[in-house]
Amino acid sequence: MTDRHATTTPQEQADFLFDELSAALRHIPDDPAQALDALRVADRAFDALHAWLRAGKPLPQPWRDKAKARPPEEGPGDTG
């Protein structure tokens, strides 16, 4: 994971946290010790993104794009 990234907007911070988690999950370790380290890095990256989202801050752009593309869900009692 990279050192703390200086961002100028909440959206940039959300995207940075998402990118850090994505990079950690894409990493392919060479041996068991590296695998353990990779899991720890991914766990810290997930925790940071989770805390960000739980605080009500913006979604990362890839998720915002998916949310815009999805049709609205039907509410209770809708018979479509």
C-alpha positions, 0 to 999 in steps of 0.5 A: 500500500502506498503512503498517505495520498494527499488529495484535494477532494473527497471524491479523490480520496474515495478513489484513492482508497478504492485503488489501494484496496484493488491493488492489494487484492491484485497482488500475487505473492510468491511464497506463504510469508508474502501471502500473509503480508498481502492479506494484512495489506488488503485487510488494512486497505479494506478497513480504511475504505470501510471506515470511509464509507461508514462515515457517509463519504462519497463512493469510489467512482467505479461504484458510483458509475455502477450505481447510476447504470442500475435501474431503480429497485422496486419497493415493497408492494410493487407488482411490476 
